[in-house]
Amino acid sequence: MIHPVVADITHGLKTAEESNDLTISSAAAMIQALVADRGQLKIGYGVIQGPLADASKAIALTVEARAHLGRCHKRMYDLAVEHRVISHGDIVPTFDDPEPTKAISGLPIAA
């Protein structure tokens, strides 16, 4: 049984990771449309440079945030193992899959 606090933390982290990926994907699609459709809007080449630079920077920062979320996930797992909330090889449920999985995703089991 996963401790409720651990479930809340894990759910929050998983949601943040998924939201981050969606943000990157959505911003990339927006940039692609802006560049590809500039001619249809009859906007000069340099006119979109500001929004394009801002959107590109936002994607870069989101990619950096993604790396930090991944590092957070790993650190949470390491803390759970270190503090004996879980151990390597424990079986834990997942949110996406009805089948349990080995404790590689940082989902600690309540004692």
DRENDO-1510 file (C-alpha; in Angstrom, 1 decimal, always signed):
<recs>
REC; n; res; u; v; w
REC; 1; MET; +0.0; +0.0; +0.0 .
REC; 2; ILE; +1.4; +3.4; -1.0 .
REC; 3; HIS; +1.3; +6.0; +1.8 .
REC; 4; PRO; -1.2; +8.8; +0.9 .
REC; 5; VAL; +1.5; +11.5; +1.2 .
REC; 6; VAL; +3.8; +9.6; -1.1 .
REC; 7; ALA; +0.9; +9.1; -3.6 .
REC; 8; ASP; +0.2; +12.8; -3.6 .
REC; 9; ILE; +3.8; +13.7; -4.2 .
REC; 10; THR; +4.1; +11.1; -6.9 .
REC; 11; HIS; +0.9; +12.2; -8.6 .
REC; 12; GLY; +2.1; +15.8; -8.5 .
REC; 13; LEU; +5.4; +15.0; -10.0 .
REC; 14; LYS; +3.9; +12.8; -12.7 .
REC; 15; THR; +1.4; +15.5; -13.6 .
REC; 16; ALA; +4.2; +18.1; -13.7 .
REC; 17; GLU; +6.2; +15.9; -16.0 .
REC; 18; GLU; +3.3; +15.3; -18.4 .
REC; 19; SER; +2.3; +19.0; -18.4 .
REC; 20; ASN; +5.9; +20.0; -19.2 .
REC; 21; ASP; +5.9; +17.7; -22.2 .
REC; 22; LEU; +2.6; +19.1; -23.4 .
REC; 23; THR; +4.0; +22.6; -23.0 .
REC; 24; ILE; +7.0; +21.8; -25.1 .
REC; 25; SER; +4.9; +20.1; -27.8 .
REC; 26; SER; +2.4; +23.0; -27.9 .
REC; 27; ALA; +5.0; +25.7; -28.1 .
REC; 28; ALA; +6.8; +23.9; -30.8 .
REC; 29; ALA; +3.6; +23.6; -32.9 .
REC; 30; MET; +2.9; +27.3; -32.4 .
REC; 31; ILE; +6.4; +28.2; -33.6 .
REC; 32; GLN; +6.1; +25.9; -36.6 .
REC; 33; ALA; +2.8; +27.5; -37.5 .
REC; 34; LEU; +4.2; +31.0; -37.1 .
REC; 35; VAL; +7.1; +30.3; -39.4 .
REC; 36; ALA; +5.2; +28.2; -41.9 .
REC; 37; ASP; +2.2; +30.5; -42.2 .
REC; 38; ARG; +4.0; +33.9; -42.1 .
REC; 39; GLY; +3.5; +34.3; -45.8 .
REC; 40; GLN; -0.2; +33.7; -45.6 .
REC; 41; LEU; -0.5; +36.5; -43.0 .
REC; 42; LYS; +1.6; +38.8; -45.3 .
REC; 43; ILE; +3.9; +39.5; -42.4 .
REC; 44; GLY; +7.5; +40.5; -43.1 .
REC; 45; TYR; +10.4; +38.2; -42.3 .
REC; 46; GLY; +11.7; +40.3; -39.4 .
REC; 47; VAL; +8.3; +41.1; -37.9 .
REC; 48; ILE; +8.0; +37.7; -36.2 .
REC; 49; GLN; +11.5; +37.7; -34.8 .
REC; 50; GLY; +10.5; +39.0; -31.4 .
REC; 51; PRO; +7.7; +36.4; -30.8 .
REC; 52; LEU; +9.8; +33.7; -32.3 .
REC; 53; ALA; +12.7; +34.5; -30.0 .
REC; 54; ASP; +10.4; +34.6; -27.0 .
REC; 55; ALA; +8.7; +31.3; -27.8 .
REC; 56; SER; +12.1; +29.6; -28.5 .
REC; 57; LYS; +13.4; +30.9; -25.2 .
REC; 58; ALA; +10.3; +29.6; -23.5 .
REC; 59; ILE; +10.9; +26.1; -25.0 .
REC; 60; ALA; +14.5; +26.2; -23.9 .
REC; 61; LEU; +13.5; +27.0; -20.4 .
REC; 62; THR; +10.8; +24.3; -20.4 .
REC; 63; VAL; +13.3; +21.8; -21.6 .
REC; 64; GLU; +15.6; +22.8; -18.7 .
REC; 65; ALA; +12.6; +22.5; -16.3 .
REC; 66; ARG; +12.0; +19.0; -17.8 .
REC; 67; ALA; +15.6; +18.0; -16.8 .
REC; 68; HIS; +15.1; +19.4; -13.3 .
REC; 69; LEU; +11.8; +17.4; -12.9 .
REC; 70; GLY; +13.6; +14.3; -14.0 .
REC; 71; ARG; +16.4; +14.9; -11.5 .
REC; 72; CYS; +13.7; +15.6; -8.8 .
REC; 73; HIS; +12.1; +12.3; -9.6 .
REC; 74; LYS; +15.4; +10.4; -9.3 .
REC; 75; ARG; +16.2; +12.2; -6.0 .
REC; 76; MET; +12.8; +11.4; -4.6 .
REC; 77; TYR; +13.4; +7.7; -5.4 .
REC; 78; ASP; +16.9; +7.8; -3.9 .
REC; 79; LEU; +15.5; +9.4; -0.7 .
REC; 80; ALA; +12.8; +6.8; -0.5 .
REC; 81; VAL; +15.3; +4.0; -0.7 .
REC; 82; GLU; +17.7; +5.8; +1.7 .
REC; 83; HIS; +15.0; +6.3; +4.3 .
REC; 84; ARG; +13.7; +2.7; +3.8 .
REC; 85; VAL; +10.3; +3.8; +2.6 .
REC; 86; ILE; +10.9; +1.5; -0.3 .
REC; 87; SER; +13.7; -0.9; -1.3 .
REC; 88; HIS; +15.0; -1.9; -4.7 .
REC; 89; GLY; +12.8; -4.6; -6.1 .
REC; 90; ASP; +9.6; -3.7; -4.1 .
REC; 91; ILE; +6.4; -4.2; -6.1 .
REC; 92; VAL; +4.3; -1.0; -6.4 .
REC; 93; PRO; +1.2; -0.1; -8.4 .
REC; 94; THR; +1.4; +2.5; -11.1 .
REC; 95; PHE; -1.1; +5.2; -12.2 .
REC; 96; ASP; -1.1; +4.2; -15.9 .
REC; 97; ASP; -0.9; +0.4; -15.7 .
REC; 98; PRO; -3.2; -1.9; -13.8 .
REC; 99; GLU; -0.2; -4.3; -13.4 .
REC; 100; PRO; +2.2; -3.6; -10.5 .
REC; 101; THR; +5.8; -2.8; -11.4 .
REC; 102; LYS; +9.1; -2.9; -9.7 .
REC; 103; ALA; +10.0; +0.1; -7.7 .
REC; 104; ILE; +12.0; +1.9; -10.3 .
REC; 105; SER; +9.8; +5.0; -10.6 .
REC; 106; GLY; +10.1; +6.2; -7.0 .
REC; 107; LEU; +6.7; +5.1; -5.8 .
REC; 108; PRO; +7.3; +4.2; -2.1 .
REC; 109; ILE; +5.3; +1.7; -0.2 .
REC; 110; ALA; +3.8; +2.5; +3.2 .
REC; 111; ALA; +5.4; +0.5; +6.0 .
</recs>
